[in-house]
């Protein structure tokens, strides 16, 4: 039904966008090239495109245009965790994938939201549409497209609805490639952020995470760390510790897999600071990350144990299930990942076997 709403020009644009989604681009390049085409096709005045870590909904990088970098400092201070519009996890749970801002505000108290006051009105942006790039509640990204004049018409929204599953597939495939090729660093990264989220100190390992393109504006790997710091400050007690099991920062050959741990540490004068540790880990060491491959929780547990070298009997004892059940889950893992043996499974999860093909439906 949605495709029927598209005229010839929109169909051609959708075909070009779909080609981009399946070119095997890293996530940041994909985000930039897609938003470049959409800016021309829809006459956009601004956009913001965070690619999300699927297990945490933390943004791992953000491509944006039309707002100054300081707008995102305002976002972190005044909007994040206070706005239903900017809640990527909440949007991922909604049944619809393309929504206007006013539709997202339906039912909210007074129809007001700090996102509108901080990210739209100061820049004269009156019309914005959001694309939630989620699959079965797992967020892979969130695209916001803004214009000063002219509402989004029916055909434009139909184009975006058709684009969603393909763009989500491209982001998912890029994340999986990065995750399976990511290598743990040789040491633990340490970052100390002040109360405003600015870096006070970072060791050499952390500097390697923060030195990728765009880090100076706070919108590359640092973005995820700053989001984590804000989350920590607003959800935990003074002595609380927050741990994120696995996040893949960076992309392509520069991707690193790490476990993020954050803790509040007061300054001598009592002002708040956040200490973040980036501990090396591996994609295949984290069952939660393996679920991104389409495995169930139990299948991920079994796959993780097998890659570590555990026998069926060992795995059964560890998981409290029978060896027969272990083998059943292992057969399902083989089927889903297109392998036929334990060595192939290990190679597949290491990113050496055939490259994951993007797929999935809404």
DAWO-V136596 format. One record per helix or strand of 3 or more residues. SS is the DSSP state (helix for helix, strand for strand). FROM is the first residue (numbers start at 0). LEN is the number of residues. If there is no record, write none. Layout:
BEGIN
ss:SS from:FROM len:LEN
ss:SS from:FROM len:LEN
END
This chain:
BEGIN
ss:helix from:2 len:3
ss:helix from:7 len:14
ss:helix from:26 len:16
ss:strand from:45 len:7
ss:strand from:58 len:7
ss:helix from:69 len:10
ss:helix from:87 len:6
ss:strand from:97 len:3
ss:helix from:100 len:4
ss:helix from:108 len:3
ss:helix from:113 len:10
ss:strand from:126 len:9
ss:strand from:137 len:10
ss:helix from:153 len:28
ss:strand from:188 len:6
ss:strand from:198 len:4
ss:helix from:203 len:7
ss:helix from:214 len:3
ss:helix from:220 len:15
ss:strand from:240 len:9
ss:helix from:251 len:3
ss:strand from:255 len:9
ss:strand from:272 len:8
ss:helix from:282 len:3
ss:helix from:286 len:7
ss:helix from:296 len:11
ss:helix from:311 len:8
ss:helix from:322 len:15
ss:helix from:341 len:8
END
